[in-house]
């Protein structure tokens, strides 16, 4: 699921992410990459998003300053029930 925040307001993005992090129906969260966010060598893709506890949008090729989402999140996986004998 991708979300676009008006004017890319970083404070609002952070507030939305903090809310989503508290929900049991949210899996992984992605925000714009943090400069030096675990990238290692210069020029490499950042790993961490600018909001603590998120991954960088660059990891999933969704970073775009003009048209890209501000927040992307997944739903947690559903495990199939074990078959009963």
C-alpha positions, 0 to 999 in steps of 0.5 A: 500500500502506498501513501502520498502526503501533501507537500511531503511534510516530514513531520506528518510522514513521521506521525503517520508512520508511528501510528502504522508501527503500532498496528498489528495489520501492518508489516514492513514500512518504507520511507525515503532513504536516510542519507548514509542510512546504512549504505556503507560506501558512497553511491550505494543504496540506503537501507534505512528510511529517514523515519526510525524503524523503516526501510528505504524506498530505494530498496524496492525501487520506489523512490522518486522525488516527483511522483513516488510515494512517501510511505509504503507498507505491506500487510503481514503474511498469512500462514496457512492453517495446519491440516488436521488428520 
